[in-house]
Amino acid sequence: VSVADEFSHDERAAILEQCCRMLPDAGFSASFSDSFDHPEQLLLAIEQGELLARLIVAVDPDALDLRALNRMATTGEVLTRSELLQNHKLFINAAAALGVAVPQLLPEQLLRAREHEQIVFEQVWQLQKLQLLSSVSVAAHPELLNLACEGERLSSPSSMATELILSHWLSNGVATYLEAHPEHAEHVVTGGNDETVRLALALNVLATVPHVASGEAGADINSASDHLETQRLYPEQRLYLEQSEIVNPVLMPLRDAGGGVPESFWQSSPEKRAELVYEHATMAGGDRIYPVRPADLAQGRERALLAFSASCLNAFSRDTEGQRKPEIADSEEKDVPSRAPKKSATDAEQAREERVFKLWASTL
C-alpha cells in the first residue's frame, strides 16, 4: 500500500459519506446528515482517538477488540496525549495485520490528522477499499464463474485479480447489451476510453428495477399493488415504482421504452453521462452503491471507478440463466468454491479463534 495521488475535494467528501454509512449509529455521523461538503471534519474526529478503530472493526469485527481502547471518561474529561497515542498505535497495528496500513504512518500523524491530510485520507480509503473488495471474489460470488468468455478455462478462480473479476463482470454486461442493441456498437468505439459508456451499457442490463406487472406500458401502478407487495424491492426501488406512471417497462435513467440506453445519453457531455450512470445505479441499489461524485467518474479517477464498480458488483451480481458456462477441467474442479468440502461448525470456530488470536497479538 502506498500513498497515491492527492485526493480531490469530491473524493474526500465521498470518503466521509461512506464512513457515515459504515458507522450509522456513531455520534459523529449525525452532524453530517445534511451535508458532506466539509470532509476536513473527518480529520478532527480521527484525532479524538476512537473513530479509526471503529471503522476497522466495521470492516473486520475480529481486527481489534474495542475494549482495549482508552475511552473518554463519563465526566467529560478528554483523553491525554499518551492515551490518544496508545489508541492510534492499536489501530495502526491492527491495520498492518490486515495488510492495509499505509507505510510509515505514525501515531503522531493521526494525532495531528489535520496537518497530515493526504496520508490520513489514504488510510481511511484503504479501509473502505478492503471492505469493498473483500466480496469481489469468485469465492464470494460463485456465479461469476458463469462469466468466463467462451472457451476460457478458469484455473484457481479464487486467485483471480480483483480488476480481472470486475472486468469480466462489466464486459459481460456490455456484451449482453450489444447483443440486444447492436446499433449502439459504434458508440462504444467512438467513446474510446470513456468509462461512463461502458458502465452505462453494463448497468442498463445488470441494474434494473424489477417489473411489477406484465400489463401494457402505462398501466396504473395501483393495479399492480398486490404484485408489488410480493417483490423483494429496496426502498429506493419501491419509492420509484410508487411514483412512476409506467409499470412495464420500468423507465430508469439508462433505459428507454425499448429497453436501450436513451438517445439523450449519447448526446450528453461526459459529466452528464456520469450523473445518469450514478443516478441509475443508486436508483436500483440505494446506499449499497459507493457515494462517488459523478465528476470523479467523468474524469476517470481510478479510486472512484474502482469503488463504484466494486459496489455495483456487490449490489447487482446474481446468477442468471442463459449465460455461458465456463470450461473447467476435472483437475480444476476442486478450485470451484461451490464444490469445496464444507467445514464443520467446530472447525470454523477454531479457525476463527486462531485468526482472532493472531490479530490480537499483532496489536501488542
C-alpha positions, 0 to 999 in steps of 0.5 A: 500500500502506498500513498497515491495521488492527492485526493480531490475535494469530491473524493474526500467528501465521498470518503466521509459519506461512506464512513457515515454509512459504515458507522450509522449509529456513531455520534459523529455521523449525525452532524453530517446528515445534511451535508458532506461538503466539509470532509476536513471534519473527518480529520478532527474526529480521527484525532479524538482517538476512537473513530479509526478503530471503529471503522476497522472493526466495521470492516473486520469485527475480529481486527481489534477488540474495542475494549482495549481502547482508552475511552473518554471518561463519563465526566467529560474529561478528554483523553491525554496525549499518551492515551490518544497515542496508545489508541492510534498505535492499536489501530495502526497495528491492527491495520498492518495485520490486515495488510492495509496500513499505509507505510510509515504512518505514525501515531503522531500523524493521526494525532495531528490528522489535520496537518497530515491530510493526504496520508490520513485520507489514504488510510481511511480509503484503504479501509473502505477499499478492503471492505469493498473488495473483500466480496469481489471474489469468485469465492464470494460470488460463485456465479461469476464463474458463469462469466468466463468468455467462451472457451476460457478455462478458469484455473484457481478462480479464487486467485483471480485479480480483483480488476480481472473479476470486475472486468469480466463482470462489466464486459459481460454486461456490455456484451449482453447489451450489444447483443440486444442493441447492436446499433449502439456498437459504434458508440462504444468505439467512438467513446474510446476510453470513456468509462461512463459508456461502458458502465452505462451499457453494463448497468442498463442490463445488470441494474434494473428495477424489477417489473411489477406487472406484465400489463401494457406500458402505462398501466396504473401502478395501483393495479399492480399493488398486490404484485408489488407487495410480493417483490423483494424491492429496496426502498429506493426501488419501491419509492420509484415504482410508487411514483412512476406512471409506467409499470412495464417497462420500468423507465430508469435513467439508462433505459428507454421504452425499448429497453436501450440506453436513451438517445439523450445519453449519447448526446450528453457531455461526459459529466452528464453521462456520469450523473445518469450512470450514478443516478441509475445505479443508486436508483436500483441499489440505494446506499449499497452503491459507493457515494462517488461524485459523478465528476470523479467518474467523468474524469476517470479517477481510478479510486472512484471507478474502482469503488463504484464498480466494486459496489455495483458488483456487490449490489447487482451480481446474481446468477442468471440463466442463459449465460455461458458456462465456463470450461473447467477441467476435472483437475480444476474442479476442486478450485470451484468454491461451490464444490469445496468440502464444507467445514464443520461448525467446530472447525470454523470456530477454531479457525476463527479463534486462531485468526482472532488470536493472531490479530490480537497479538499483532496489536501488542 
